[in-house]
Amino acid sequence: MGHAGVGERGAIISTIIESCRRQQIDPIATLRDVLTRLPTMTNWQIKDITPQAWAQAQKQVQRQAA
């Protein structure tokens, strides 16, 4: 892979994408939203952006919009 950390980062990204697929959510939309919010978040908020938590939050937003 070139650099020692690349393989680990690739595995993390693959895990996130697969977790999104298991939650039946769009991994691109999830990553786009999460990666734009991440720089302003604290480490205490990470639990709020897991694929499962993200999917639940999106469902709640859709219910409120309806």
C-alpha beads as a LAMMPS data file, in Angstrom:
LAMMPS data file: protein, C-alpha beads

66 atoms
65 bonds

1 atom types
1 bond types

-500.0 500.0 xlo xhi
-500.0 500.0 ylo yhi
-500.0 500.0 zlo zhi

Masses

1 110.0

Atoms # bond

1 1 1 0.000 0.000 0.000
2 1 1 2.962 2.337 0.330
3 1 1 2.735 3.787 3.820
4 1 1 2.153 1.735 6.965
5 1 1 -0.939 3.699 8.010
6 1 1 -2.702 3.468 4.644
7 1 1 -3.839 -0.109 5.164
8 1 1 -5.308 0.676 8.564
9 1 1 -7.121 3.766 7.279
10 1 1 -8.439 1.804 4.327
11 1 1 -9.783 -0.859 6.676
12 1 1 -11.509 1.790 8.792
13 1 1 -13.179 3.375 5.753
14 1 1 -14.275 -0.047 4.487
15 1 1 -15.749 -0.867 7.887
16 1 1 -17.712 2.393 7.967
17 1 1 -19.043 1.808 4.455
18 1 1 -20.110 -1.740 5.269
19 1 1 -21.768 -0.555 8.499
20 1 1 -23.752 1.959 6.437
21 1 1 -24.840 -0.741 4.025
22 1 1 -25.995 -2.929 6.914
23 1 1 -28.087 -0.019 8.187
24 1 1 -29.425 0.375 4.619
25 1 1 -28.220 3.954 4.349
26 1 1 -26.207 5.665 1.650
27 1 1 -22.527 5.529 2.673
28 1 1 -21.630 8.538 0.522
29 1 1 -24.324 10.733 2.077
30 1 1 -23.319 9.561 5.541
31 1 1 -19.619 10.208 5.015
32 1 1 -20.266 13.589 3.391
33 1 1 -22.357 14.721 6.363
34 1 1 -20.103 13.221 9.025
35 1 1 -16.843 14.462 7.524
36 1 1 -18.159 18.018 7.248
37 1 1 -19.311 18.011 10.892
38 1 1 -16.323 16.161 12.323
39 1 1 -13.879 19.115 12.593
40 1 1 -16.206 20.962 14.984
41 1 1 -17.063 17.943 17.137
42 1 1 -15.553 16.783 20.390
43 1 1 -14.517 13.231 21.140
44 1 1 -17.641 12.952 23.363
45 1 1 -19.856 13.406 20.297
46 1 1 -18.362 10.602 18.204
47 1 1 -21.059 8.206 19.419
48 1 1 -23.607 10.475 17.697
49 1 1 -22.146 9.948 14.225
50 1 1 -21.836 6.180 14.063
51 1 1 -23.767 4.771 11.100
52 1 1 -26.507 3.451 13.400
53 1 1 -26.887 6.759 15.271
54 1 1 -26.734 8.697 12.002
55 1 1 -29.509 6.546 10.486
56 1 1 -31.729 7.060 13.538
57 1 1 -31.169 10.822 13.422
58 1 1 -32.054 10.923 9.725
59 1 1 -35.276 8.987 10.339
60 1 1 -36.206 11.462 13.063
61 1 1 -35.535 14.406 10.730
62 1 1 -37.735 12.796 8.051
63 1 1 -40.554 12.226 10.548
64 1 1 -40.395 15.852 11.660
65 1 1 -40.466 17.054 8.054
66 1 1 -43.592 15.026 7.288

Bonds

1 1 1 2
2 1 2 3
3 1 3 4
4 1 4 5
5 1 5 6
6 1 6 7
7 1 7 8
8 1 8 9
9 1 9 10
10 1 10 11
11 1 11 12
12 1 12 13
13 1 13 14
14 1 14 15
15 1 15 16
16 1 16 17
17 1 17 18
18 1 18 19
19 1 19 20
20 1 20 21
21 1 21 22
22 1 22 23
23 1 23 24
24 1 24 25
25 1 25 26
26 1 26 27
27 1 27 28
28 1 28 29
29 1 29 30
30 1 30 31
31 1 31 32
32 1 32 33
33 1 33 34
34 1 34 35
35 1 35 36
36 1 36 37
37 1 37 38
38 1 38 39
39 1 39 40
40 1 40 41
41 1 41 42
42 1 42 43
43 1 43 44
44 1 44 45
45 1 45 46
46 1 46 47
47 1 47 48
48 1 48 49
49 1 49 50
50 1 50 51
51 1 51 52
52 1 52 53
53 1 53 54
54 1 54 55
55 1 55 56
56 1 56 57
57 1 57 58
58 1 58 59
59 1 59 60
60 1 60 61
61 1 61 62
62 1 62 63
63 1 63 64
64 1 64 65
65 1 65 66
